[in-house]
Amino acid sequence: MVKVLRISSCAFLFALLGLLLGCSMSVDADGATLEESQQLGDREGYELASRRYVEFNEFLAKEQEFIHRGDWNLSGVRNEIFPFDGGGMSASQRGMNADNSYCFEATRTTQLKSSIARILEKTEERWQLRGWSVEEYRSEVDGSSRVSAFTDTGAWISIEEATNGVLLAAYSPPYWGEYLPLADDIHERYEAEKARGEHARYDIEEDEHLSLLPGDYRPFPRWDAVE
């Protein structure tokens, strides 16, 4: 169920974001315009993406702690340091496209002994109290439930029933910034760090899982990882 949303990447989520929040189409979650992002140097734009990656993961960690302070499983299906592009956006939806915008994504699962239905209920209540735009969905196929929300900063997050536990998935707010050059810079520095064995415990195969506590995530590749 959630994988369908993930495959559609940021486009569908950002389209909803524009409709639900009704915010300005000219600035991103940091209040920056496309023109301002284009004036950044390569390193400056990279360091900005690094900060946004950390902020997003800290946001996710706080939500994890509210639900479960123990281990959460990270899948090796994709490496979360690599952003998604903001493709599929029209001019009426912030003007973002596959070339000029990006976002980060993360997914975690955990097994729980307590009532899953109660956890989803409490999470929905907490998000509503924060003033977030919350939706509840129940599958007609297997009866499983999901609660999702757009935050006041423009991030999207969802929690749903999984095997003996829950799946927590999130997208950061969309940001202005050239997607392909950023992705290339991240990849180059990631490969350089990987070759030196840095952060090796996070390098898992697609069919593997890594247990991590809330707030534990792979550091963003350093700009100076390559000369």
N, C-alpha and C positions, 0 to 999 in steps of 0.2 A: 504494500500500500504506500509506504513512504518512499520506496525506491522509484515509484512513478513520478513523485514530486521531484526527487533528486535528478532524475534523468532529464526533466524539463529545465533543469538548471535554474538560474536566477530570473530568467525572462518572465515566466508566469508569476513568480512571487513578487517581482518588482512591479508588474502591471497591477496586481492587486494592491500593492503598497501605495501606488499613486492614486488609485481610486479611494482607498480607505482613509488615507491620511490627508488627502487634499492639500498637500504641501506645495511649496514653490517648486517649479519645474527647473529652475536655473541653478540651484545649489544642492550639494550633497549633504550627507549627515554631519560633516564637519563644517558646513557653511561655506564650502569652497565652490567656485564656479569652474566650468570647463576651461575657460581662458586662464584662470589662475593655475590649474593643474598643468597646463601646457607650458607655463613659464618656469616650472621646476626643472632643475638639473637632474641628470640620471640618478646620482647618489641621493639627492634630496627627496626625489619621488620614491626611491627604494626605502629609505629610512622611514618615510611617512607610512608606507605600506607595512613595514615591520612593526611600527607602533600600533597601527590598526589591528594587525594580527594578534598582538599581545592583548590589547583591550578586548577583542572579541573572545579570546580564550579565557580571559579572566571573567568576563560576563557569563560564559558557559559554566565555568567552575562554580560560581556562586549558585547557579541554578542546580547544578549537580549536588551541591552540599545541602540545599534545601530538601532534596529528595532522598539522598543516600550519601553518607560520608565515607563509605568503604570503596572497594575497587569497582571500576567501570572498565568495560572492554572496548578497545579500539580495533577496528577491522583494518586489514592490510589492503583492502580493495583499492583505496586511493590515498595518496599522501596529502594531508590537509594543509601543508605549507603552500601548495600551489592553488592560486585563486581560480574562480570561475570568471568568465567574462559576463558583461551585462547585456548580451545580445538579445534582440527581439523587442527592444524598446522603441516606441514611436516618439515623435516630437512632443506629443501631449503627455507622455509619461517620462518626463525628465530629460528626454533627448538622448538617453544613453543607448549605446549600441555595442557590438562585439569588439570595436576598436578602442573606444574611449572610456571604458568603465570596467570595474571589477568588484568582486566580493569574495569573502572567505566562507567556507562551509565546514561543519564538524558534526560527527555522529558518534554517540556512545550508547552502549547497552549495559544493563546490569540486572542481576537476579535479586529478587526481594522476597522476604518471607511474609511481609505485611500485605494487607489487602491492596491489590493494584487499583481497583475501582476507587477506593478511598484516597489513594495517592493522587490519582487523576483529578478527583473532586477537589482536594485541597490545593493542588497546583492551579486549577482553573480559578478558584476563589482568590488565590494570592495574586494571580495575574490581573484579574478584574479589579482588585483593590488598588493596583498600581495604575489603573486607567488605560491599560493596554486593550487593543481591539482583539477580542477573544472569540474563537469559534470552536464548537464541539462537533465531532463527527462519529457516527457509529456505522460500521460496515454491515451491509445487508447480507453479505456472504457468510462471514464467520462471527458476526456480532461484536468484534473487537472495537475498542473506542480510541479516539485520538482527540487531544486538545491542542490547538495551535493559537498563536498570538503574534501580532505585530507590536513591537515595543514602541515607546515614545521616541526612541532614537532611530527607528526604522529597521531594526533587526527583526528577523522572523525566527520563531522557535516553536517546536512541537514536542509533545510527549505522547507516546502511545503504548498500548499493550504489546508485549513481546513474550516469547516463551519464558514462563516463570519470572517475568520481570517487566521492565520497560525499556523503550528506545527513546532517546533524547536526540533530536536533530535541530540544527540551527544554521541560519545564514546571517552573516554580518550585514549591516546596511550597505547599499551600493555606493561606490565612490567614483568620482571622476579620476581618470588616469589611463594612460595608454596601456592596454592589456598585454599585447604580445611582447613588447620590449620588457615589461615587468616580469612576465612569465619566463622569458629567456634569461634574464638576470638572476632570477631565483634558481632556475634549473642549473645554470653554470656554477653558482656558489654551492648549491646542494651537492652536486657531483664532486666538487673539490673537497668539501667537508667529508663526504662519504668515503672518498679515496684515502683520506687520512684517518678514517675510523672514528671520526667525531660523531657523537650522538648515535652510535651504532645500535643501541638497544631499540631505537624507534624504527629501524629499517627491517620491516617484516614483509613476508610474501603475501600475495593476495588471499591465500587460503589460511592465513595465520591471524591470531588475535593477541593483543598485548593488554595486560591488566594495568590500569593507571588510576591513581587517586585523583580526585578533583584538583585542578590546578597544575597537574603534571601533563605536559605536552611538549612536542619537539620544538626547540628554539628555532626561531626564524634564522635562516642562513645569514651569516655576517657579510656585510658589503666587502670587507677586506679579506674574505676567504680566498679570493683570487687576486693576483697582483696586476 
